[in-house]
Amino acid sequence: MQKHLITVLVILCVLLLVAEAFVHKHGHFGFENIFGFHALFGFLAFAIAVFAGRIVRFFLGRREDYYDQ
C-alpha cells in the first residue's frame, strides 16, 4: 500500500509540474516566474526544515532511558 501511495504522489507531482507550463503566473518578483520555481522552493524549504530538526534534536535530545530513572 505504501509503495502505491508513493507512486501516486510522484505521478501527481509530475502532472502538476507539467500543468505549470500551461498556466500564466503573476509573480511579484521576476524569479517567481521561472518554470518549477515553487516546486524547487518547496522542496528546499522542506529539506532545510528536516536538517534543522536534526540539529535541534542534537541539542534537545535525551538518552533513550532518560525517563526510566
Buried (B, 14 or more C-beta within 10 A) or exposed (E): EEEEEEEEEEEEEEEEEEEBEEEEEEEEEEEEEEEEBBEEEEEEEEEEEEEEEEEEEEEEEEEEEEEEE
